Amino acid sequence: MSNRLFQSMIHQMKDATDRILGVIDESGSIIACSELGKIGEVQQSVREELLYADEIITRDGFTYRPIGPNYQTSYVVMVEGEDKIAAGYSQMLAVSLNNIKNLYDEKYDKSFFIKNIIMDNILPSDIYIKSKELHFSTDDSRAVLLIKFFGKTEVVPFEMLQNMFPEKIKDFVISVGERDIVIVKEVKPGTTPSELESLATTIADTMSSEFYTKVAIGISTVVDNLKDLARAYKEAQVALEVGRVFESDKNILTYDNLGIGRLIYQLPTTLCEMFLEEVFKKESFESLDRETLVTIQAFFDNNLNVSETSRKLFVHRNTLVYRLEKIRKLTGLDLREFEHAITFKVALMVKKYLRSKEIKY
């Protein structure tokens, strides 16, 4: 936001009132004032007090009110006086400047521009026009990280995330929901998914240690064009959704590494139901007890290796072979054969997917 625009508005309002009017920025400095000598003075304590006030405070002969929502305000208006008239002036001034700020941000702010792209609120043809206006590079490599916060967190640590990514010309931290924050990160060409996962792990660890809050982070592929950020944002969303269903034990999920879960997630539920009917005839799956299901999962986890699975389950090899034979008789699928094992594994994932959609099968 341009300080000159604030000063221009304050100057125009000066003649409409006999009070001193001003604006304080995020650093606590007065950046615009009808009394020019006050510009540059620091009022940091005012901003700190406003964080714990309802909407307004009075002190030292002035009334102060935030511009915009109190929990995320960047600017504060100040009006001479501690009476009702000063309170009224401060409200009118805050509303007027907030509207002007929003219009200015929409036209000139790069973060607002990026948010419009990822939310698919701008035409592809307009992206190039707007990027030229903002002197924005369209061909740099970028990735999208979608951070979802869980647990009881009164204030999402938006400012801390901004501090973690100080390159505000290259990296953008954007709020897209009450508990969702997007980071659009410029990366070097050839950046691997593991490097992005390492960055996401750092973010998750910081949030956990500083705010005692759990987060899940979805990571997109790297895109090389500005217009592809909308697709990257959708990929990060899909990563979180697929992870919630198939990888609930993980909190860092990369679109590139979703495997077959990504394919299943995009299938119509009717097709999934038909597939299960073909694989598990006559409710054969329901006849499998919990011990058998644990055996099946262990068999998959150990790459269909009978000896290794029996060792991990602390059972005799012959006992495991007996259980696998029992599964074959009940379902018609011999898990020792690769094709049968693949079919069974996919069927288990499909059942999990349908349950996530609250479809009983």
Secondary structure by P-SEA (a helix, b strand, c coil): ccaaaaaaaaaaacccccccccccccccccccccccccccccaaaaaaaaaacccccccccbbbbbccccccccbbbbbccccaaaaaaaaaaaaaaaaaaaaaaacccaaaaaaaaaaccccccaaaaaaaaacccccccbbbbbbbbbccccccaaaaaaaaccccccbbbbbccccbbbbbccccccccaaaaaaaaaaaaaaaaaaccbbbbbbbbcccccccaaaaaaaaaaaaaaaaacccccccccccccccaaaaaaaccaaaaaaaaaaaccccccccccaaaaaaaaaaaaacccaaaaaaaacccaaaaaaaaaaaaaacccccccaaaaaaaaaaaaaaaaaaaacccc
